C-alpha cells in the first residue's frame, strides 16, 4: 500500500489527467450485424470527433472501413444516430460534411446515392428484393421548418428519394417484415417528443414499394412506443409505456399482447436513431435489457411462457443489444469497466471483449464507487442520485475537513445519469472532490410518473432536486457547505444557471453550452426540440411570462456566484449567444466570470484538445474560487472580476 500524505481536498495529485480522458478513448456507438460480420461506429476525439465504421470478422480482426475523408454521422434531428447499415458486405452511410447518403462496396471508394442538396438521411433499412433503401429523410431545401418523411432510395442510382409516408412532423424506425410484404414505422407530431407519445404504423408494401392499407396499430399522443421489430414468423414486437412503464408487447391478430408486465423500463428515450434494447433469439425468445429500481439488468424473455430469466454478467449498463451467429452482442460497461463491444455466448456464458472504448485503464484504487441515494425533496417526494466520495489511495484528508462538492446532472433534460467507468467524475474525486450526479424528477428509468414531474416545471423541479440533494449531503456531514459547486451541460447547463440565479446555495458554477434565455431557445433552435418546451414550460407565446420568469438572463442581477462558461461556436441546439449574453451580464455586474468559446465545436465537444482544455479550465476555476493549490500544471484561465 502506498504511503499516504495528508493534504487539503482539491489539491491531491492524480494519474487521471484530462488528456487521458479525452485522447485515449473512443465512443462506441451504433452496431449492425451482417452475415458473420459485426460492424460498429467509433467516435474518435484524436481525429476531431470523426466517426468511423469498424468491421469485426470471425477470425478476430477489427478493420477500419471508412476512408479518411469521410465521417459517418447524420444531422437528422441534429443528434443523429442510425447513420449506417450493411447488406451483404455493402455499407450505406451518411457522410457528415455533405449529409449525402453513400454506398461503399467492399474494397471500393464510397459512391454518393443522393444529390448535393440540403437533404439528410437516417435510420436506413435495405430491401434487397426491391433494390431499395427505406430511410427517414429530413428536407432542409425549402423555407421555414424542415420536412420529415419516409422515403425509398434506389440502391444503384443517385436520387433524392421517393416519399412513401408523410404528414407527421417526425418519423423513425422503418422496419421491413421478414417476408417483405409489410413495413412498420413510428411517427409523431409537435409538441410531442418521442418519449411523450408516438404512433406505431404498419402498411402493406406493393411491388413498387408504395404503401397501401396503412393503419395505426399502437401508441397515441400520450403513449410512447419504442423499437418496433419483426420476429422471424412475422409478429410485430415493440415497447410501450401504456401502463406507465416501458414494457414489451407483441401484436397478435390486431391486439396488443403484453409479454411480461412489470414496473421496469425496457425502453429508453429516443434522442437518437438506431437504439436497441432487445433482440430475437427465436420467434418466442428474446434477449432484453431493462432497468428495475434504477439498476440495469439483462435477461431472456420467453414470450410464450411469459418467463423472464436473468442473465448474470459483471456489467451494469447495456446498449445496442444484437444477436447474430448464435451469439449475443452489446455495448456493456460498469463503474470499474469501460464501455466495450462484448460478445456473449448464451449457452456457455463465455464473454469475449471485441473492442474496449479505451485501452489504457486506470488503477481501480482511484475509481469511485457510486452510492445510489434517494434524497428528500419538495412535496414530500424523493429524488434519485448517485453519490461519489473522494477517493485516492495516496492521500488522507485532515481530520476536521470536509470535501468540496460538485453537483452535476444529465442533459436532455429527459435522460438519466450513467455510471459506466465515470472518468469525468473520477477526474474530480481523485483530486479530493465529492460528486453528486442527480437524476432529478423528469429523468427516465423510474417510470412515466417520475419522468412527468418535470412537465411544466423545468427550472424548478430539477433545481429543487439538485439543491436538496446537496443539502442532504451537508446534513449527513459528508461535504463542506461553504465549498459547493454545480456544473452541467446543455439542459443541465440550464439547471446550473437557474440554481445560481434563483437559489443561494452554491459558491461556484460551470455551464457547458447551457441555456440562459428560454425565449431565445424557442425561436432559435432546431426542429426536433422546437416545441419541446411546450411540455417542459408551457406553450409559447401563451406562457411568455413563465418563459421570462424562468430565464436566468433576465435575473442575472441576483447572481453572486462565480461562473465559468464553455461554448461551441457552431452549436445549432444551444446557439453561442446564450453563453455570450450571460457572460456580458456577469462581467458588467462585477461577478467573477470566465468564458471559453471553442471554434469548430457543436453541441457537445468532440475534439480531444477541447475536451482536455475544458476539463482543466474547470478545475483551475474551482481552485481559484475555493482557494486551494493545484497539484497539476494547468494553463491559467482569465477570470474577470476576480481580485
C-alpha positions, 0 to 999 in steps of 0.5 A: 500500500502506498504511503499516504500524505495528508493534504487539503481536498482539491489539491491531491495529485492524480494519474487521471489527467484530462488528456487521458480522458479525452485522447485515449478513448473512443465512443462506441456507438451504433452496431449492425450485424451482417452475415458473420460480420459485426460492424460498429461506429467509433467516435474518435476525439484524436481525429476531431470527433470523426466517426468511423465504421469498424468491421469485426470478422470471425477470425478476430480482426477489427478493420477500419472501413471508412476512408479518411475523408469521410465521417459517418454521422447524420444531422437528422434531428441534429443528434443523429444516430442510425447513420449506417447499415450493411447488406451483404458486405455493402455499407450505406452511410451518411457522410457528415460534411455533405449529409449525402447518403453513400454506398461503399462496396467492399474494397471500393471508394464510397459512391454518393446515392443522393444529390448535393442538396440540403437533404439528410438521411437516417435510420436506413433499412435495405430491401434487397428484393426491391433494390431499395433503401427505406430511410427517414429523410429530413428536407432542409431545401425549402423555407421555414421548418424542415420536412420529415418523411419516409422515403425509398432510395434506389440502391444503384442510382443517385436520387433524392428519394421517393416519399412513401409516408408523410404528414407527421412532423417526425418519423423513425424506425422503418422496419421491413417484415421478414417476408417483405410484404409489410413495413412498420414505422413510428411517427409523431407530431409537435409538441410531442417528443418521442418519449411523450407519445408516438404512433406505431404504423404498419402498411402493406408494401406493393411491388413498387414499394408504395404503401397501401392499407396503412393503419395505426396499430399502437401508441397515441399522443400520450403513449410512447412506443419504442423499437418496433421489430419483426420476429422471424414468423412475422409478429410485430414486437415493440415497447410501450409505456401504456401502463406507465412503464416501458414494457414489451408487447407483441401484436397478435391478430390486431391486439396488443399482447403484453409479454411480461408486465412489470414496473421496469423500463425496457425502453429508453428515450429516443434522442437518437436513431438506431437504439436497441434494447432487445433482440430475437433469439427465436420467434418466442425468445428474446434477449432484453435489457431493462432497468428495475429500481434504477439498476440495469439488468439483462435477461431472456424473455420467453414470450410464450411462457411469459418467463423472464430469466436473468442473465448474470454478467459483471456489467451494469449498463447495456446498449445496442443489444444484437444477436447474430451467429448464435451469439449475443452482442452489446455495448456493456460497461460498469463503474470499474469497466469501460464501455466495450463491444462484448460478445456473449455466448448464451449457452456457455456464458463465455464473454469475449471483449471485441473492442474496449472504448479505451485501452489504457485503464486506470488503477481501480484504487482511484475509481469511485464507487457510486452510492445510489441515494434517494434524497428528500425533496419538495412535496414530500417526494424523493429524488434519485442520485448517485453519490461519489466520495473522494477517493485516492489511495495516496492521500488522507484528508485532515481530520476536521475537513470536509470535501468540496462538492460538485453537483452535476446532472444529465442533459436532455433534460429527459435522460438519466445519469450513467455510471459506466467507468465515470472518468469525468467524475473520477477526474474530480474525486481523485483530486479530493472532490465529492460528486453528486450526479442527480437524476432529478424528477423528469429523468427516465428509468423510474417510470412515466410518473417520475419522468412527468414531474418535470412537465411544466416545471423545468427550472424548478423541479430539477433545481429543487432536486439538485439543491436538496440533494446537496443539502442532504449531503451537508446534513449527513456531514459528508461535504463542506457547505461553504465549498459547493459547486454545480456544473452541467451541460446543455439542459443541465447547463440550464439547471446550473444557471437557474440554481445560481440565479434563483437559489443561494446555495452554491459558491461556484458554477460551470455551464457547458453550452447551457441555456440562459434565455428560454425565449431565445431557445424557442425561436432559435433552435432546431426542429426536433426540440422546437416545441419541446418546451411546450411540455417542459414550460408551457406553450409559447407565446401563451406562457411568455411570462413563465418563459421570462420568469424562468430565464436566468438572463433576465435575473442575472442581477441576483447572481453572486456566484462565480461562473465559468462558461464553455461554448461551441461556436457552431452549436445549432441546439444551444446557439453561442449567444446564450453563453455570450449574453450571460457572460456580458451580464456577469462581467458588467455586474462585477461577478467573477466570470470566465468564458471559453468559446471553442471554434469548430465545436457543436453541441457537445465537444468532440475534439480531444484538445477541447475536451482536455482544455475544458476539463482543466479550465474547470478545475483551475476555476474551482481552485481559484474560487475555493482557494486551494493549490493545484497539484497539476500544471494547468494553463491559467484561465482569465477570470474577470472580476476576480481580485 
